[in-house]
Amino acid sequence: MKNALIQKYNVPGPRYTSYPTVPYWNETEFEYQNWIDTLQRSFRESNSTDGISLYIHLPFCESMCTFCGCNKRITKNHEVENPYIEAVLKEWSLYCKMLPEKPMIKEIHLGGGTPTFFSNKNLEDLINGIFSYATIAPNYEFSFEGHPNNTTYKHLQKLYELGFRRVSFGVQDYSPVVQKAIHREQPFHNVAKVSFWAKEIGYTSISHDLIFGLPFQSSKDIIDTIEKTKSLQPDRLAFYSYAHVPWIKGNGQRGFKDEDIPKDKEKRQLYQIGKELLLKNGYHEIGMDHFALETDSLYEAAKSGSLHRNFMGYSASKTKLMIGLGVSSISDSWYSFAQNEKNLEDYYQLLEWNKLPIYRGHKLTDEDLTIRQHILNLMCQFHTSWNNENYYFKEIPDILIQLQEMERDGLLILTKDSIQVTENGKPYVRNICMAFDLLLKRKAPETALFSMTI
């Protein structure tokens, strides 16, 4: 039965870090001034109570990982650091000039690329430059992504001094064969070293990113990776499905053949083995693809119903306004999305002209906002309801009819005003969310856009 469900529901679909998803943004009706208006509206509604979030994209990597679909620039030339930090701080200063008062920052996340590509001095200049225009919220949470091969003790110490308490290390898999295929060769010793350093310094949440479905990956590899992970006891884990999207230009996913990648039943078995081992070792499943120990804030947020999801993934804190700084970053005012230029030279040019480096976006309609909330509820709490009339929309009866087959398959429970995802249905939450995705229904993609859901 389980294998039949995998065959049935393993279709291309969004990961829903946003709704509408980026391919369905209405870019033709997006206006720069509209983004500024919704930015200021969201800021006025939330800055003094919740504060705002910053995502800062640091795009440089010294080598290409062939599993990665992120926007990055491969270089060993570290002279690129200073100009980039100066550009990000200029972008931030342009934003601050548009805000009615000094922003209060609740959340910062440094993503990439490889944030630890940058020197301590430049990371310090970046964070100090951010706070020359802002104050810090009392319940702040700062995090960064660290590469186990180049994160130094001094990196960890400096970022801790700057207020960072959460770090995520990209592990993926410990098999030498898999690591060679994805061009991410890093011994267990390197991961253990940085994890122990972080604990010694005082980081309160250490995360490891693992991926299943990588080329040449076997059940033996998953077991070995989880056992090694268990010995280090990270506070939380991301256990992602490898998203094979070779059609995206420049994403580095052409370094192996399609037949080298586990598919369907074989791939799902890798997830099931890993999940069972994680649960056995004290981790709890949080949302989609995430696991946490009971002592971690992500688990606490899931239990209290305050878990949030945005372009950075799952978060234990929620703000209405998230500003993305750096090349390709996406900002979210709740009412609008705006994305920066993906090309580094174009990004620099717009900043030289004293313009925010935005090249596309989307203004959410009332329908978008309602559906966005339902998808957030499903992704974060595995439940949604429309007993409040503000969350009802006219397509709900059609959605319930569409979901009846999933109910018969034991993936969810339907009532006249709610949906509850079952334990068996959690791996299929993306499929359930797709039933709410009216834009996807109205215009099915004619070319490959999304990875497979399972």
Buried (B, 14 or more C-beta within 10 A) or exposed (E): EEEEBBEBBBEBBBBBBBBBBBEBBBEEEBEEEBBBBBBBBBBEBBBEEBBBBBBBBBBBBBBBBBBBBBBBBBBEEEEBBBEBBBBBBBBBBBBBEEBEEEBBBBBBBBBBBBBBBBBBEBBBBBBEBBBEBBEBBEEBBBBBBBBBBBBBEEBBBBBBEBBBBBBBBBBBBBBEEBBBBBBBEBEBEBBBBBBEBBBEBEBBBBBBBBBBBBBBBBBEBBBBBBEBBBEBBBBBBBBBBBBBBBEEEEBBBEBBEEEEBBEEBBBBBBBBBBBEBBEEBEBBBBBBBBBBBEEBBBBBBBEEEBBBBBBBBBBBBBBBBBBBBBBBBBBBBBBBBBBBBBBBEBBBEBBEEEEBBBBBBBBBEEBBEBBBBBBBBBBBBBBBBBEEEEBEBEBBEEBBEBBEEBBEBEBBEBEEBEBBBBEBBBBBBBBBBBBBBBBBBEEEEEEEBBBBBB
